[in-house]
């Protein structure tokens, strides 16, 4: 709940806050997205994104061991869902696919996430940025670069 408190404090100070729901582990944590988004919205978040679990290099082996030790009844189902989203592999390095995956289950997660973020108004693409509160430098630091 410390993260939600941080969102709350930042939002109260007028700072736009976004959340990244990550990693979503298909068949294990994907059902938690709605609750996470609701909590983030209630704390003051104004946008949200997600990342599907990524398993590069040795992380893949560590994850499989962890999954089999902690969720032996679901391990194979989870791994198969990840493979389904990664073209038969546990990791896909291709830009554009490595964060979101592809295929039916990836589309379901994306669509459900989209519905939930739209319902809550968390579907903004970017924050509106402003330089209104920046202070201009007195110039002292720039003297460090004069030769």
N, CA and C atoms as a LAMMPS dump frame, in Angstrom:
ITEM: TIMESTEP
0
ITEM: NUMBER OF ATOMS
441
ITEM: BOX BOUNDS ff ff ff
-5.0000000000000000e+02 5.0000000000000000e+02
-5.0000000000000000e+02 5.0000000000000000e+02
-5.0000000000000000e+02 5.0000000000000000e+02
ITEM: ATOMS id mol type element x y z
1 1 1 N 0.806 -1.213 0
2 1 2 C 0 0 0
3 1 3 C 0.847 1.275 0
4 2 1 N 2.149 1.128 0.162
5 2 2 C 3.027 2.301 0.129
6 2 3 C 3.009 2.954 -1.25
7 3 1 N 2.911 2.154 -2.278
8 3 2 C 2.88 2.729 -3.63
9 3 3 C 1.603 3.528 -3.849
10 4 1 N 0.499 3.018 -3.333
11 4 2 C -0.758 3.749 -3.459
12 4 3 C -0.698 5.058 -2.68
13 5 1 N -0.061 5.037 -1.527
14 5 2 C 0.123 6.265 -0.74
15 5 3 C 0.977 7.27 -1.517
16 6 1 N 2.012 6.772 -2.189
17 6 2 C 2.871 7.65 -2.991
18 6 3 C 2.064 8.285 -4.125
19 7 1 N 1.228 7.491 -4.784
20 7 2 C 0.361 8.017 -5.85
21 7 3 C -0.533 9.111 -5.281
22 8 1 N -1.112 8.829 -4.127
23 8 2 C -2.006 9.777 -3.465
24 8 3 C -1.302 11.108 -3.178
25 9 1 N -0.12 11.03 -2.592
26 9 2 C 0.632 12.242 -2.228
27 9 3 C 1.019 13.045 -3.466
28 10 1 N 1.491 12.358 -4.506
29 10 2 C 1.868 13.052 -5.738
30 10 3 C 0.655 13.717 -6.383
31 11 1 N -0.453 12.988 -6.44
32 11 2 C -1.671 13.533 -7.046
33 11 3 C -2.182 14.737 -6.258
34 12 1 N -2.124 14.651 -4.93
35 12 2 C -2.548 15.776 -4.089
36 12 3 C -1.694 17.015 -4.347
37 13 1 N -0.442 16.81 -4.711
38 13 2 C 0.468 17.922 -4.999
39 13 3 C 0.315 18.434 -6.431
40 14 1 N -0.62 17.848 -7.18
41 14 2 C -0.863 18.292 -8.546
42 14 3 C 0.058 17.682 -9.581
43 15 1 N 0.767 16.634 -9.198
44 15 2 C 1.687 15.97 -10.116
45 15 3 C 0.952 14.82 -10.797
46 16 1 N 0.903 14.801 -12.126
47 16 2 C 0.225 13.705 -12.816
48 16 3 C 0.948 12.381 -12.546
49 17 1 N 0.168 11.357 -12.255
50 17 2 C 0.744 10.061 -11.894
51 17 3 C 0.2 8.981 -12.818
52 18 1 N 1.112 8.186 -13.359
53 18 2 C 0.735 7.026 -14.148
54 18 3 C 1.207 5.769 -13.45
55 19 1 N 0.546 4.665 -13.734
56 19 2 C 0.948 3.381 -13.164
57 19 3 C 1.235 2.4 -14.289
58 20 1 N 2.162 1.499 -14.019
59 20 2 C 2.485 0.439 -14.959
60 20 3 C 2.196 -0.88 -14.255
61 21 1 N 1.19 -1.584 -14.711
62 21 2 C 0.831 -2.869 -14.124
63 21 3 C 1.764 -3.903 -14.742
64 22 1 N 2.739 -4.341 -13.956
65 22 2 C 3.769 -5.217 -14.506
66 22 3 C 4.466 -5.989 -13.397
67 23 1 N 4.887 -7.166 -13.665
68 23 2 C 4.578 -7.934 -14.867
69 23 3 C 3.238 -8.643 -14.715
70 24 1 N 2.478 -8.657 -15.777
71 24 2 C 1.266 -9.474 -15.785
72 24 3 C 1.699 -10.885 -16.156
73 25 1 N 1.42 -11.827 -15.278
74 25 2 C 1.761 -13.229 -15.521
75 25 3 C 0.468 -13.937 -15.902
76 26 1 N 0.321 -14.308 -17.178
77 26 2 C -0.928 -14.918 -17.63
78 26 3 C -1.228 -16.214 -16.884
79 27 1 N -2.456 -16.318 -16.409
80 27 2 C -2.865 -17.503 -15.667
81 27 3 C -2.502 -17.444 -14.194
82 28 1 N -1.844 -16.362 -13.782
83 28 2 C -1.44 -16.245 -12.381
84 28 3 C -1.825 -14.888 -11.788
85 29 1 N -1.525 -13.796 -12.483
86 29 2 C -1.826 -12.469 -11.933
87 29 3 C -2.743 -11.632 -12.818
88 30 1 N -3.091 -12.12 -13.996
89 30 2 C -3.895 -11.313 -14.917
90 30 3 C -5.262 -10.945 -14.338
91 31 1 N -5.793 -11.767 -13.452
92 31 2 C -7.104 -11.487 -12.859
93 31 3 C -7.06 -10.31 -11.875
94 32 1 N -5.878 -9.848 -11.497
95 32 2 C -5.733 -8.761 -10.522
96 32 3 C -5.752 -7.372 -11.16
97 33 1 N -5.71 -7.306 -12.478
98 33 2 C -5.603 -6.007 -13.165
99 33 3 C -6.717 -5.039 -12.778
100 34 1 N -7.959 -5.498 -12.764
101 34 2 C -9.081 -4.599 -12.461
102 34 3 C -8.946 -3.993 -11.074
103 35 1 N -8.602 -4.802 -10.085
104 35 2 C -8.445 -4.288 -8.717
105 35 3 C -7.286 -3.302 -8.623
106 36 1 N -6.184 -3.613 -9.295
107 36 2 C -5.024 -2.713 -9.281
108 36 3 C -5.39 -1.374 -9.918
109 37 1 N -6.058 -1.426 -11.056
110 37 2 C -6.45 -0.191 -11.74
111 37 3 C -7.432 0.627 -10.907
112 38 1 N -8.4 -0.035 -10.292
113 38 2 C -9.352 0.678 -9.429
114 38 3 C -8.637 1.358 -8.269
115 39 1 N -7.723 0.644 -7.638
116 39 2 C -6.977 1.207 -6.506
117 39 3 C -6.112 2.384 -6.947
118 40 1 N -5.458 2.236 -8.093
119 40 2 C -4.615 3.319 -8.61
120 40 3 C -5.458 4.547 -8.939
121 41 1 N -6.605 4.321 -9.562
122 41 2 C -7.514 5.424 -9.888
123 41 3 C -7.987 6.126 -8.619
124 42 1 N -8.401 5.35 -7.634
125 42 2 C -8.886 5.928 -6.373
126 42 3 C -7.796 6.697 -5.638
127 43 1 N -6.546 6.32 -5.861
128 43 2 C -5.423 7.017 -5.227
129 43 3 C -5.037 8.286 -5.988
130 44 1 N -5.518 8.426 -7.234
131 44 2 C -5.24 9.644 -7.985
132 44 3 C -4.486 9.475 -9.288
133 45 1 N -4.221 8.247 -9.703
134 45 2 C -3.533 8.03 -10.979
135 45 3 C -4.409 8.525 -12.126
136 46 1 N -3.766 8.992 -13.188
137 46 2 C -4.513 9.508 -14.332
138 46 3 C -4.236 8.75 -15.625
139 47 1 N -3.308 7.79 -15.586
140 47 2 C -3.076 6.95 -16.766
141 47 3 C -2.479 5.635 -16.318
142 48 1 N -2.568 4.628 -17.195
143 48 2 C -2.042 3.303 -16.852
144 48 3 C -1.568 2.584 -18.104
145 49 1 N -0.584 1.726 -17.916
146 49 2 C -0.072 0.866 -18.983
147 49 3 C 0.229 -0.498 -18.371
148 50 1 N 0.622 -1.445 -19.213
149 50 2 C 0.937 -2.779 -18.697
150 50 3 C 2.077 -3.403 -19.481
151 51 1 N 2.695 -4.401 -18.869
152 51 2 C 3.729 -5.205 -19.522
153 51 3 C 3.491 -6.659 -19.141
154 52 1 N 3.484 -7.518 -20.143
155 52 2 C 3.405 -8.961 -19.914
156 52 3 C 4.779 -9.434 -19.445
157 53 1 N 4.801 -10.419 -18.575
158 53 2 C 6.062 -10.92 -18.021
159 53 3 C 7.07 -11.205 -19.139
160 54 1 N 8.306 -10.773 -18.905
161 54 2 C 9.407 -11.013 -19.843
162 54 3 C 10.4 -11.947 -19.173
163 55 1 N 10.891 -12.922 -19.907
164 55 2 C 11.782 -13.936 -19.339
165 55 3 C 13.066 -14.097 -20.15
166 56 1 N 13.888 -13.057 -20.219
167 56 2 C 15.129 -13.179 -20.99
168 56 3 C 16.187 -14.011 -20.27
169 57 1 N 17.019 -14.647 -21.047
170 57 2 C 18.224 -15.345 -20.58
171 57 3 C 17.949 -16.24 -19.369
172 58 1 N 18.718 -16.088 -18.308
173 58 2 C 18.607 -16.952 -17.123
174 58 3 C 17.347 -16.693 -16.302
175 59 1 N 16.709 -15.555 -16.513
176 59 2 C 15.471 -15.26 -15.79
177 59 3 C 14.437 -16.343 -16.087
178 60 1 N 14.454 -16.836 -17.316
179 60 2 C 13.529 -17.888 -17.734
180 60 3 C 13.642 -19.108 -16.823
181 61 1 N 14.864 -19.567 -16.566
182 61 2 C 15.081 -20.739 -15.712
183 61 3 C 14.678 -20.462 -14.27
184 62 1 N 15.045 -19.295 -13.768
185 62 2 C 14.674 -18.92 -12.4
186 62 3 C 13.159 -18.862 -12.24
187 63 1 N 12.49 -18.281 -13.229
188 63 2 C 11.035 -18.162 -13.181
189 63 3 C 10.373 -19.534 -13.187
190 64 1 N 10.844 -20.424 -14.059
191 64 2 C 10.266 -21.769 -14.117
192 64 3 C 10.429 -22.494 -12.786
193 65 1 N 11.612 -22.403 -12.191
194 65 2 C 11.848 -23.032 -10.886
195 65 3 C 10.925 -22.446 -9.825
196 66 1 N 10.832 -21.125 -9.791
197 66 2 C 9.973 -20.449 -8.815
198 66 3 C 8.519 -20.869 -8.994
199 67 1 N 8.076 -20.909 -10.237
200 67 2 C 6.698 -21.269 -10.55
201 67 3 C 6.397 -22.701 -10.113
202 68 1 N 7.291 -23.622 -10.419
203 68 2 C 7.081 -25.029 -10.055
204 68 3 C 7.117 -25.24 -8.547
205 69 1 N 7.922 -24.461 -7.836
206 69 2 C 7.982 -24.586 -6.377
207 69 3 C 6.768 -23.969 -5.695
208 70 1 N 6.303 -22.839 -6.205
209 70 2 C 5.235 -22.101 -5.536
210 70 3 C 3.836 -22.359 -6.074
211 71 1 N 3.731 -22.753 -7.32
212 71 2 C 2.429 -22.999 -7.941
213 71 3 C 2.481 -24.263 -8.796
214 72 1 N 2.817 -25.406 -8.2
215 72 2 C 2.985 -26.628 -8.997
216 72 3 C 1.722 -27.029 -9.761
217 73 1 N 0.562 -26.701 -9.223
218 73 2 C -0.694 -27.052 -9.881
219 73 3 C -0.978 -26.191 -11.112
220 74 1 N -0.373 -25.008 -11.191
221 74 2 C -0.629 -24.094 -12.307
222 74 3 C 0.579 -23.86 -13.194
223 75 1 N 1.724 -24.374 -12.818
224 75 2 C 2.978 -24.052 -13.516
225 75 3 C 2.898 -24.309 -15.018
226 76 1 N 2.492 -25.481 -15.407
227 76 2 C 2.471 -25.818 -16.838
228 76 3 C 1.463 -24.965 -17.603
229 77 1 N 0.316 -24.695 -16.985
230 77 2 C -0.701 -23.855 -17.62
231 77 3 C -0.158 -22.438 -17.855
232 78 1 N 0.513 -21.886 -16.853
233 78 2 C 1.084 -20.544 -16.967
234 78 3 C 2.153 -20.514 -18.055
235 79 1 N 3.046 -21.486 -18.039
236 79 2 C 4.119 -21.542 -19.041
237 79 3 C 3.547 -21.684 -20.45
238 80 1 N 2.505 -22.488 -20.598
239 80 2 C 1.879 -22.653 -21.913
240 80 3 C 1.224 -21.358 -22.393
241 81 1 N 0.622 -20.613 -21.473
242 81 2 C 0.02 -19.33 -21.861
243 81 3 C 1.1 -18.345 -22.301
244 82 1 N 2.219 -18.344 -21.587
245 82 2 C 3.325 -17.461 -21.984
246 82 3 C 3.844 -17.871 -23.359
247 83 1 N 4.019 -19.172 -23.575
248 83 2 C 4.476 -19.659 -24.893
249 83 3 C 3.49 -19.258 -25.988
250 84 1 N 2.208 -19.358 -25.683
251 84 2 C 1.178 -18.986 -26.649
252 84 3 C 1.299 -17.511 -27.036
253 85 1 N 1.718 -16.69 -26.095
254 85 2 C 1.849 -15.256 -26.341
255 85 3 C 3.194 -14.886 -26.952
256 86 1 N 4.118 -15.837 -26.979
257 86 2 C 5.486 -15.575 -27.441
258 86 3 C 5.881 -16.458 -28.623
259 87 1 N 4.916 -16.864 -29.416
260 87 2 C 5.223 -17.651 -30.608
261 87 3 C 5.853 -18.993 -30.298
262 88 1 N 5.421 -19.636 -29.212
263 88 2 C 5.923 -20.956 -28.849
264 88 3 C 7.14 -20.933 -27.943
265 89 1 N 7.654 -19.738 -27.653
266 89 2 C 8.841 -19.609 -26.795
267 89 3 C 8.446 -18.922 -25.488
268 90 1 N 9.346 -18.987 -24.52
269 90 2 C 9.097 -18.286 -23.261
270 90 3 C 9.573 -16.839 -23.311
271 91 1 N 10.363 -16.496 -24.33
272 91 2 C 10.818 -15.115 -24.454
273 91 3 C 10.876 -14.722 -25.916
274 92 1 N 10.402 -13.546 -26.193
275 92 2 C 10.455 -12.983 -27.538
276 92 3 C 11.103 -11.612 -27.431
277 93 1 N 12.25 -11.448 -28.068
278 93 2 C 13.014 -10.203 -27.949
279 93 3 C 12.577 -9.132 -28.941
280 94 1 N 11.736 -9.491 -29.894
281 94 2 C 11.354 -8.551 -30.946
282 94 3 C 10.657 -7.322 -30.368
283 95 1 N 11.156 -6.153 -30.768
284 95 2 C 10.572 -4.898 -30.31
285 95 3 C 9.108 -4.848 -30.728
286 96 1 N 8.252 -4.423 -29.816
287 96 2 C 6.828 -4.348 -30.106
288 96 3 C 6.073 -5.553 -29.59
289 97 1 N 6.731 -6.706 -29.556
290 97 2 C 6.088 -7.92 -29.043
291 97 3 C 6.56 -8.29 -27.649
292 98 1 N 7.761 -7.89 -27.3
293 98 2 C 8.328 -8.359 -26.034
294 98 3 C 7.594 -7.827 -24.811
295 99 1 N 6.952 -6.688 -24.916
296 99 2 C 6.234 -6.113 -23.777
297 99 3 C 4.775 -6.552 -23.714
298 100 1 N 4.18 -6.828 -24.859
299 100 2 C 2.739 -7.097 -24.919
300 100 3 C 2.377 -8.506 -25.372
301 101 1 N 3.264 -9.152 -26.101
302 101 2 C 2.941 -10.473 -26.62
303 101 3 C 2.032 -10.386 -27.832
304 102 1 N 1.651 -11.553 -28.342
305 102 2 C 0.751 -11.617 -29.49
306 102 3 C -0.117 -12.856 -29.359
307 103 1 N -1.145 -12.937 -30.171
308 103 2 C -2.046 -14.082 -30.115
309 103 3 C -3.311 -13.778 -29.327
310 104 1 N -4.158 -14.808 -29.202
311 104 2 C -5.481 -14.634 -28.599
312 104 3 C -5.439 -14.16 -27.153
313 105 1 N -4.628 -14.816 -26.336
314 105 2 C -4.617 -14.453 -24.918
315 105 3 C -4.029 -13.06 -24.708
316 106 1 N -3.001 -12.709 -25.474
317 106 2 C -2.429 -11.358 -25.391
318 106 3 C -3.477 -10.32 -25.792
319 107 1 N -4.257 -10.624 -26.821
320 107 2 C -5.323 -9.714 -27.259
321 107 3 C -6.399 -9.571 -26.193
322 108 1 N -6.727 -10.675 -25.529
323 108 2 C -7.728 -10.617 -24.458
324 108 3 C -7.263 -9.712 -23.321
325 109 1 N -6.007 -9.864 -22.923
326 109 2 C -5.47 -9.025 -21.847
327 109 3 C -5.473 -7.561 -22.278
328 110 1 N -5.007 -7.298 -23.497
329 110 2 C -4.963 -5.922 -24.008
330 110 3 C -6.363 -5.317 -24.063
331 111 1 N -7.328 -6.082 -24.583
332 111 2 C -8.697 -5.577 -24.708
333 111 3 C -9.331 -5.322 -23.343
334 112 1 N -9.17 -6.265 -22.427
335 112 2 C -9.729 -6.104 -21.087
336 112 3 C -9.088 -4.913 -20.374
337 113 1 N -7.774 -4.788 -20.505
338 113 2 C -7.063 -3.656 -19.91
339 113 3 C -7.585 -2.351 -20.51
340 114 1 N -7.787 -2.345 -21.823
341 114 2 C -8.301 -1.156 -22.498
342 114 3 C -9.685 -0.76 -22.024
343 115 1 N -10.558 -1.737 -21.839
344 115 2 C -11.912 -1.463 -21.341
345 115 3 C -11.85 -0.874 -19.933
346 116 1 N -11.023 -1.478 -19.097
347 116 2 C -10.924 -1.019 -17.708
348 116 3 C -10.323 0.382 -17.619
349 117 1 N -9.273 0.647 -18.392
350 117 2 C -8.657 1.978 -18.333
351 117 3 C -9.582 3.044 -18.926
352 118 1 N -10.323 2.688 -19.954
353 118 2 C -11.271 3.643 -20.539
354 118 3 C -12.38 3.965 -19.54
355 119 1 N -12.899 2.946 -18.873
356 119 2 C -13.969 3.133 -17.888
357 119 3 C -13.535 4.087 -16.776
358 120 1 N -12.269 3.984 -16.38
359 120 2 C -11.751 4.804 -15.284
360 120 3 C -11.115 6.117 -15.756
361 121 1 N -10.985 6.281 -17.066
362 121 2 C -10.325 7.476 -17.59
363 121 3 C -8.811 7.415 -17.46
364 122 1 N -8.278 6.205 -17.367
365 122 2 C -6.827 6.02 -17.244
366 122 3 C -6.176 5.735 -18.595
367 123 1 N -6.877 6.039 -19.679
368 123 2 C -6.399 5.683 -21.014
369 123 3 C -5.745 6.845 -21.754
370 124 1 N -5.241 7.823 -21.027
371 124 2 C -4.513 8.923 -21.66
372 124 3 C -3.227 8.39 -22.277
373 125 1 N -2.865 8.918 -23.437
374 125 2 C -1.61 8.501 -24.062
375 125 3 C -0.408 9.088 -23.347
376 126 1 N -0.448 10.372 -23.097
377 126 2 C 0.69 11.063 -22.489
378 126 3 C 0.181 12.137 -21.541
379 127 1 N 1.029 12.511 -20.619
380 127 2 C 0.712 13.63 -19.746
381 127 3 C 0.945 14.926 -20.505
382 128 1 N 0.176 15.931 -20.173
383 128 2 C 0.427 17.26 -20.723
384 128 3 C 1.597 17.84 -19.935
385 129 1 N 2.677 18.105 -20.621
386 129 2 C 3.873 18.618 -19.965
387 129 3 C 3.901 20.139 -20.011
388 130 1 N 4.497 20.725 -18.992
389 130 2 C 4.633 22.175 -18.933
390 130 3 C 5.978 22.527 -18.3
391 131 1 N 6.517 23.648 -18.706
392 131 2 C 7.764 24.129 -18.096
393 131 3 C 7.479 25.307 -17.167
394 132 1 N 6.236 25.532 -16.888
395 132 2 C 5.781 26.673 -16.098
396 132 3 C 6.484 26.791 -14.738
397 133 1 N 6.796 25.683 -14.1
398 133 2 C 7.353 25.719 -12.752
399 133 3 C 8.872 25.577 -12.701
400 134 1 N 9.521 25.517 -13.849
401 134 2 C 10.976 25.41 -13.863
402 134 3 C 11.597 26.754 -13.503
403 135 1 N 12.687 26.694 -12.776
404 135 2 C 13.427 27.909 -12.452
405 135 3 C 14.614 28.005 -13.399
406 136 1 N 14.854 29.193 -13.878
407 136 2 C 16.006 29.391 -14.759
408 136 3 C 17.275 29.405 -13.926
409 137 1 N 18.3 28.789 -14.453
410 137 2 C 19.589 28.72 -13.773
411 137 3 C 20.218 30.103 -13.686
412 138 1 N 20.918 30.322 -12.599
413 138 2 C 21.635 31.595 -12.455
414 138 3 C 22.855 31.631 -13.362
415 139 1 N 23.197 30.49 -13.926
416 139 2 C 24.321 30.426 -14.844
417 139 3 C 25.613 29.964 -14.207
418 140 1 N 25.647 29.817 -12.896
419 140 2 C 26.88 29.417 -12.215
420 140 3 C 27.397 28.063 -12.692
421 141 1 N 26.518 27.113 -12.887
422 141 2 C 26.974 25.785 -13.3
423 141 3 C 27.544 25.787 -14.705
424 142 1 N 27.055 26.65 -15.537
425 142 2 C 27.548 26.684 -16.913
426 142 3 C 29.019 27.073 -16.969
427 143 1 N 29.505 27.772 -15.958
428 143 2 C 30.918 28.146 -15.919
429 143 3 C 31.819 26.924 -15.8
430 144 1 N 31.294 25.81 -15.347
431 144 2 C 32.076 24.576 -15.255
432 144 3 C 32.529 24.094 -16.63
433 145 1 N 31.828 24.524 -17.668
434 145 2 C 32.124 24.038 -19.009
435 145 3 C 32.898 25.039 -19.858
436 146 1 N 33.329 26.124 -19.28
437 146 2 C 34.134 27.08 -20.037
438 146 3 C 35.599 26.701 -19.9
439 147 1 N 36.295 26.735 -20.993
440 147 2 C 37.7 26.301 -21.001
441 147 3 C 38.637 27.456 -21.196
